[in-house]
């Protein structure tokens, strides 16, 4: 991971679409089954849409039935950070991009083996880069 990316609110608004800004900078959530990567099966890497940090690989993506792209593990543990999220009257664990602090989604303990984790991400927080198999 490289240095932390720090930008003003205005700089982020110029760089990101309104939907990306709402999700990444204001901790929004896209409606289920509306994101471009919810039912997407190409081979490649999912990066942070704000700063380009590699986050998840397509080999770790699976259909969780939630209508959002879900992964069992990040590419590198040091590329994400997590923190408690007690909004919406529930306890969840928020997942953030370690480089820019962008909100990506949440991680849950109901995923498949071997990790048992479900990284439930927002499509708008991700940028897909195709790679060869």
C-alpha positions as CSV (number, residue, x, y, z in Angstrom):
1,X,0.0,0.0,0.0
2,X,1.2,3.5,-0.7
3,X,0.8,6.7,1.1
4,X,-2.5,7.9,2.5
5,X,-4.7,9.9,0.1
6,X,-6.2,13.0,1.6
7,X,-8.4,15.3,-0.4
8,X,-10.9,18.0,0.5
9,X,-14.7,17.5,0.1
10,X,-14.6,19.6,-3.0
11,X,-11.7,17.6,-4.6
12,X,-13.6,14.3,-3.9
13,X,-16.8,15.8,-5.4
14,X,-14.9,16.7,-8.6
15,X,-13.3,13.2,-8.9
16,X,-16.3,11.0,-8.0
17,X,-19.8,10.6,-9.4
18,X,-22.6,11.7,-7.1
19,X,-23.3,8.1,-6.3
20,X,-19.7,7.2,-5.6
21,X,-19.3,10.3,-3.4
22,X,-22.4,9.4,-1.4
23,X,-21.2,5.9,-0.8
24,X,-17.5,6.4,-0.4
25,X,-17.4,9.7,1.4
26,X,-20.9,9.8,3.2
27,X,-21.1,6.1,4.0
28,X,-24.2,5.5,1.8
29,X,-25.4,2.2,0.4
30,X,-26.7,1.3,-3.0
31,X,-30.0,-0.6,-3.3
32,X,-29.5,-4.3,-3.6
33,X,-29.3,-5.8,-7.2
34,X,-28.7,-2.3,-8.7
35,X,-24.9,-2.2,-8.7
36,X,-22.9,-3.1,-11.9
37,X,-20.8,-5.8,-10.1
38,X,-23.7,-7.6,-8.3
39,X,-24.0,-10.2,-11.1
40,X,-20.6,-9.8,-12.8
41,X,-18.3,-12.7,-13.5
42,X,-15.2,-11.4,-15.3
43,X,-11.7,-12.3,-14.2
44,X,-9.7,-9.4,-12.6
45,X,-9.2,-7.1,-9.7
46,X,-11.6,-4.9,-7.9
47,X,-10.0,-1.6,-6.8
48,X,-11.1,1.3,-4.7
49,X,-13.0,3.7,-7.0
50,X,-11.6,6.7,-5.2
51,X,-7.9,5.9,-5.0
52,X,-7.3,2.8,-7.1
53,X,-5.9,0.6,-4.3
54,X,-6.3,-3.2,-5.1
55,X,-9.0,-4.6,-2.7
56,X,-10.5,-7.9,-3.9
57,X,-9.8,-10.5,-6.6
58,X,-12.4,-12.1,-8.7
59,X,-11.3,-15.6,-7.6
60,X,-12.6,-14.7,-4.1
61,X,-16.0,-13.3,-5.3
62,X,-19.1,-15.4,-4.9
63,X,-22.9,-15.0,-5.1
64,X,-24.1,-14.4,-1.6
65,X,-27.7,-13.8,-2.6
66,X,-27.6,-10.3,-1.2
67,X,-27.6,-8.4,-4.5
68,X,-24.2,-6.9,-3.8
69,X,-20.7,-8.1,-4.8
70,X,-19.5,-10.3,-2.0
71,X,-16.0,-11.6,-1.4
72,X,-14.5,-14.1,1.1
73,X,-11.2,-12.3,1.6
74,X,-9.4,-9.1,0.6
75,X,-6.3,-9.2,-1.7
76,X,-4.2,-8.0,1.2
77,X,-5.4,-7.5,4.8
78,X,-3.4,-4.3,5.0
79,X,-5.4,-2.7,2.1
80,X,-8.6,-2.5,4.2
81,X,-9.5,-1.4,7.7
82,X,-12.6,-2.2,9.7
83,X,-14.5,-0.4,12.5
84,X,-17.7,-1.0,14.4
85,X,-20.8,0.4,12.9
86,X,-23.8,0.7,15.2
87,X,-26.1,2.7,12.9
88,X,-29.5,1.4,11.7
89,X,-30.2,-0.2,15.1
90,X,-27.8,-3.1,14.5
91,X,-24.2,-4.0,15.1
92,X,-22.1,-4.4,11.9
93,X,-18.5,-4.0,10.9
94,X,-17.7,-1.4,8.4
95,X,-15.0,-2.0,5.7
96,X,-12.9,1.0,4.6
97,X,-10.2,1.5,2.1
98,X,-7.0,1.8,4.1
99,X,-5.4,4.3,1.7
100,X,-8.2,6.9,1.3
101,X,-10.7,6.0,4.1
102,X,-13.5,5.4,1.6
103,X,-16.5,3.4,2.8
104,X,-16.7,0.2,0.9
105,X,-19.4,-1.8,2.6
106,X,-19.5,-4.2,5.6
107,X,-18.1,-7.6,6.5
108,X,-20.2,-10.3,8.1
109,X,-19.5,-13.7,9.7
110,X,-21.9,-15.7,7.6
111,X,-19.7,-16.4,4.5
112,X,-18.5,-19.7,3.1
113,X,-15.5,-21.7,4.1
114,X,-12.6,-21.4,4.5
115,X,-12.8,-17.8,6.0
116,X,-16.5,-17.8,7.0
117,X,-16.5,-14.1,6.0
118,X,-18.7,-12.2,3.6
119,X,-17.3,-8.9,2.5
120,X,-20.5,-7.3,1.2
121,X,-19.4,-4.3,-0.9
122,X,-21.1,-1.5,-2.9
123,X,-20.4,-1.7,-6.6
124,X,-20.1,2.1,-6.8
125,X,-17.2,1.9,-4.4
126,X,-15.3,-0.4,-6.7
127,X,-13.5,-0.2,-10.0
128,X,-12.9,-3.4,-11.9
129,X,-9.7,-4.0,-13.8
130,X,-9.7,-7.1,-16.1
131,X,-6.7,-9.5,-16.0
132,X,-5.8,-12.6,-17.9
133,X,-6.7,-16.0,-16.4
